[in-house]
Amino acid sequence: MNPRDDLLTYAEAAAVLGKKPRTVERWVRDGVIAAIKVGASRRIERRELDDYFARRRAEANRERAAAAKARKRGAAA
């Protein structure tokens, strides 16, 4: 695989994420996902998107566990 295949434009990253390129641009600016400078533009490494999805999954799992725990406490009362 060509190393450049792992570097995505904002538009390509947005397509993977199901978001608009402006959203990806904002997330980079806000530090939600990281981008690297390539010449005069920025690119997002594919592994950064994998990390983003992993963080989202972990967050969703924590929220589900907390909700289940709260339901269990409510049922015990």
C-alpha positions in Angstrom: 0.0 0.0 0.0 1.3 3.4 -0.9 1.9 5.5 2.3 0.0 8.4 0.6 -3.1 6.2 0.6 -3.1 6.6 4.4 -3.3 10.4 4.1 -6.8 11.8 3.5 -8.0 15.2 2.5 -10.7 16.8 4.6 -13.3 15.8 1.9 -12.1 12.1 1.9 -12.1 12.0 5.7 -15.6 13.5 5.7 -16.8 10.8 3.4 -15.4 8.1 5.7 -17.0 9.8 8.8 -20.3 10.6 7.1 -19.8 14.3 7.8 -19.3 17.5 5.8 -15.7 18.7 5.1 -16.4 21.8 7.1 -17.2 19.7 10.1 -13.9 17.8 9.7 -12.1 21.1 9.4 -13.7 22.4 12.6 -12.8 19.1 14.4 -9.2 19.5 13.4 -9.2 23.1 14.6 -10.8 22.1 17.9 -8.4 19.2 18.4 -11.0 16.4 18.1 -9.0 14.8 15.4 -5.4 15.5 14.4 -4.1 16.5 11.0 -0.6 16.8 9.6 0.7 19.5 7.3 1.7 18.3 3.8 3.1 21.2 1.8 0.5 24.0 1.9 -2.4 21.7 2.9 -3.3 19.4 5.7 -4.1 15.7 5.6 -5.6 13.3 8.1 -4.0 9.9 8.7 -6.4 7.0 8.3 -5.3 5.7 11.6 -6.5 9.0 13.2 -10.0 8.1 12.0 -9.6 4.6 13.4 -8.6 6.2 16.7 -11.6 8.6 16.6 -14.0 5.6 16.0 -12.4 3.7 18.9 -12.8 6.7 21.2 -16.5 7.1 20.2 -17.1 3.4 20.8 -15.5 3.5 24.2 -17.5 6.6 25.1 -20.8 5.0 24.0 -19.9 1.8 26.0 -19.3 4.0 29.2 -22.6 5.8 28.7 -24.5 2.5 28.2 -22.9 1.0 31.3 -23.8 4.1 33.4 -27.4 4.0 32.1 -27.7 0.3 33.0 -26.2 1.0 36.4 -28.7 3.8 37.0 -31.6 1.6 35.9 -30.5 -1.2 38.2 -30.3 1.3 41.1 -33.8 2.6 40.3 -35.2 -0.9 40.1 -33.7 -1.8 43.5 -35.3 1.2 45.2 
